Amino acid sequence: MNITYHIFLEEKIIGTTRLKNADPPMGVVFGKIEFIEPEMGYKFIKDYCQLNQIELAFDQPEDKVISAGNIHTIKVVICWLKASLSRRHGLKPASLGDYQNSQI
């Protein structure tokens, strides 16, 4: 897929992805996340899942790959919605646009 999506966790943008696979009716997506803050990443997501008792179906620390159960607080939003998201979340348009061209 060559569409960039924004990823929100608990209403805060955490990064972007160009999903490799998706099954929207099932609520399943797969793809590398380009995090916008350096302290976010594999450990951040793993700790979040453990803290919130979200099942890890697959965890490969050496490659920093996780497959988690349903994370109800994650939203994956297509980038063309970025103007209304910017206004709703009080972000400057550039703060979302800076990550629109991230490479996966």
N, C-alpha and C positions, 0 to 999 in steps of 0.2 A: 504494500500500500504506500502511496506517496503523499498522503494527506497527513499534515501535522496536527496533533491533538494536544490540548493542555490537560494536565492532570492536577486535580484538586484533592486535597486530603483535609477533611473537616473545614471546608470552605476556604482553605488557603492554597494558592497555587504552589505546587512543589516542583513542577517540571513539565517537559513535553515528551512526546513519543511519536514515532511514525509506525504505528502498530504493524507487526508482522502478520498476525492472525487475529481475527475477531469473529465472534458469534453473538451479535447484539441481542437476538431473542433469548439467548441463554445467559446473557450478562457476562460473557467471558471474553477477555482480551489478552493478548500476548505481545510483548515488545519491550525493547530496552527503554528505560526512562533516562532522559537527560535532565538531571536535577539542577535547579537554579541556585541552590545554596550548597557550598562545599561540604557542610556537615551532614547533609542528607545523602543517602545512598543505601547500599545493602544493609549495613548495620542499623540504620535508622528505621527502615521498613521492617526488618526482622524484630527489632525491639518493640516497635509499635504493635506488631502482630502478637507477640508474646504478652505484652502488657494488656492487650484487649482480648486475650484468649481466642485469637483467630488461628485456626488450624493451618499448619504448614504442610502441604501435601508433598513438597519437594524442597530440599534445602541443600545447595551445593556451595559451601563457603569458599572453596578454592577458586571458583569461577564467579562468585558473587551472584548466584542465580537462586531465586525463590519462586515457588509456586504456592500461593496462599489460597485459603478458602475465601468465602465471600467477605470482602471488606466493604461494609455498608457505607462508610464515610468517604469512599473514593468516588470521584466523578471524572469521567473522561469526556472532554468537550472539544468538538471540532474548532479549529482556529478561526474560521470565518465569523465566529461569534465574539471575537476578541474585543470589539468596540463596546458592546453592551456589557460584557464581563468586566472590562476596565472600569466602566462607570459604576457598576454594581459593587465591585470590590475595592473601589477607591484607588485603583492603580493607574499610573500614567500609561497611555497607549504604548510608549516605547518599552515599558517594563515587560510587556507581553511580547511585543514584536521582536525584541532582542533575541528571543529563543525560537522564533518561528522557523528559522532556517537551520536548526540544529541537525546534525547528521547522525544517523543511527547505524 
